[in-house]
Amino acid sequence: MRDYEKYIRYRTFPSPWCPGCGIGVTLKAIATAFAELDLDPDDIVAVSGIGCSGRMPTFFNTNTLHTTHGRALTFATGIKLARPDKNVIVISGDGDSSAIGGNHLIHAARRNIGIKMILINNGIYGMTGGQVSPLTPQKFVTETTPFGNIEPKFNIADLLMGAGATFVARETVNRMKPLKDVIKKSFLHKGFSVVEVISNCHVNLGRRNKMKDPISMTKWIAGRTVTKTQYDKMTPEEQDHKYPVGLIHENTSRLEYSELYYKHIVPAAQEAAKKGPGGAAFAAQKNTITYRGSK
Ligand SMILES: Cc1ncc(C[n+]2csc(CCOP(=O)(O)OP(=O)(O)O)c2C)c(N)n1
């Protein structure tokens, strides 16, 4: 048995993914990161919403929670607050995370809650047959944009940084080792982390855009992959068609949300409870919160 296999729940296979789908590649990268960090499967909670990407936790031999569309981060927030000692991982598609779940995404980033998010960006609503998503590139034909998508896509890394995210990285399914390495690095980050994984959906996006097999779509991804240094030298027009990969942003100076919560809110609430009526106001006055770093 290979090291990563102890994290795979084989009895739930076969998967619903089409042959050649990048979600399977991402699953292996995540499981290998678990193995290299030697995480106890019992200490991992894998949470997802709905979608092809959302099916991933089903195949992890860890604690798993398959929730509702766009809401994985809300369930994961509850879990992390109740059990801050656990490695809470969210796996989400681009529609799940940036459309219906977009608000939860920006607030998780703002709070800096220690959830590790793997955002699988295949540029489309895969599971439901190929509707446009906020991360579909312009001009692409989809089920709901038959004449080409006229909307610009979010730069999800910029959006996250604007919202206060403390770890943002991007990789592609073509680059297994860097993908696994950056996922591993994100698991070691204390606050909220997001690894955007550029993936292929040749069946529902590629097929409508002259890339109907995994090879042509992964070649398309390869042609758009650049290092951050290359990207920074490009004009805005050139940048628009490229995916810079690697670690994009890391800030270790902000405290993680559940840490703040247990340091300040739980003791204050306990004191308030002891005081009885009016206790909350009394405890709040005494609360001197330190938000950044240690005192
Ligand atoms: C509230 C709600 N709205 C819509 C749906 C239908 N639905 C299921 S999956 C999905 C889109 C999934 O796309 P994405 O999140 O990009 O993941 P992918 O399938 O591409 O991995 C939609 C719209 C749903 N299940 N629940």
Ligand as a Chemical Component Dictionary entry (heavy atoms), coordinates in Angstrom:
data_LIG
# 
_chem_comp.id                   LIG 
_chem_comp.type                 NON-POLYMER 
_chem_comp.pdbx_formal_charge   1 
_chem_comp.three_letter_code    LIG 
# 
loop_
_chem_comp_atom.comp_id 
_chem_comp_atom.atom_id 
_chem_comp_atom.alt_atom_id 
_chem_comp_atom.type_symbol 
_chem_comp_atom.charge 
_chem_comp_atom.model_Cartn_x 
_chem_comp_atom.model_Cartn_y 
_chem_comp_atom.model_Cartn_z 
_chem_comp_atom.pdbx_ordinal 
LIG C1  C1  C 0 -29.061 25.708 -3.746  1  
LIG C2  C2  C 0 -28.657 24.930 -4.958  2  
LIG N1  N1  N 0 -28.629 25.535 -6.150  3  
LIG C3  C3  C 0 -28.253 24.863 -7.255  4  
LIG C4  C4  C 0 -27.893 23.551 -7.169  5  
LIG C5  C5  C 0 -27.527 22.794 -8.412  6  
LIG N2  N2  N 1 -26.105 22.579 -8.537  7  
LIG C6  C6  C 0 -25.513 21.449 -8.115  8  
LIG S1  S1  S 0 -23.881 21.412 -8.441  9  
LIG C7  C7  C 0 -23.949 22.929 -9.180  10 
LIG C8  C8  C 0 -22.749 23.591 -9.789  11 
LIG C9  C9  C 0 -21.448 22.991 -9.444  12 
LIG O1  O1  O 0 -20.427 23.700 -10.082 13 
LIG P1  P1  P 0 -19.070 23.959 -9.369  14 
LIG O2  O2  O 0 -19.275 24.439 -7.998  15 
LIG O3  O3  O 0 -18.241 24.828 -10.254 16 
LIG O4  O4  O 0 -18.424 22.504 -9.228  17 
LIG P2  P2  P 0 -18.011 21.412 -10.318 18 
LIG O5  O5  O 0 -19.203 20.530 -10.519 19 
LIG O6  O6  O 0 -17.600 22.128 -11.566 20 
LIG O7  O7  O 0 -16.870 20.737 -9.655  21 
LIG C10 C10 C 0 -25.241 23.446 -9.149  22 
LIG C11 C11 C 0 -25.629 24.746 -9.720  23 
LIG C12 C12 C 0 -27.926 22.931 -5.890  24 
LIG N3  N3  N 0 -27.574 21.652 -5.723  25 
LIG N4  N4  N 0 -28.307 23.639 -4.817  26 
# 
loop_
_chem_comp_bond.comp_id 
_chem_comp_bond.atom_id_1 
_chem_comp_bond.atom_id_2 
_chem_comp_bond.value_order 
_chem_comp_bond.pdbx_ordinal 
LIG C1  C2  SING 1  
LIG C2  N1  SING 2  
LIG C2  N4  DOUB 3  
LIG N1  C3  DOUB 4  
LIG C3  C4  SING 5  
LIG C4  C5  SING 6  
LIG C4  C12 DOUB 7  
LIG C5  N2  SING 8  
LIG N2  C6  DOUB 9  
LIG N2  C10 SING 10 
LIG C6  S1  SING 11 
LIG S1  C7  SING 12 
LIG C7  C8  SING 13 
LIG C7  C10 DOUB 14 
LIG C8  C9  SING 15 
LIG C9  O1  SING 16 
LIG O1  P1  SING 17 
LIG P1  O2  DOUB 18 
LIG P1  O3  SING 19 
LIG P1  O4  SING 20 
LIG O4  P2  SING 21 
LIG P2  O5  DOUB 22 
LIG P2  O6  SING 23 
LIG P2  O7  SING 24 
LIG C10 C11 SING 25 
LIG C12 N3  SING 26 
LIG C12 N4  SING 27 
# 
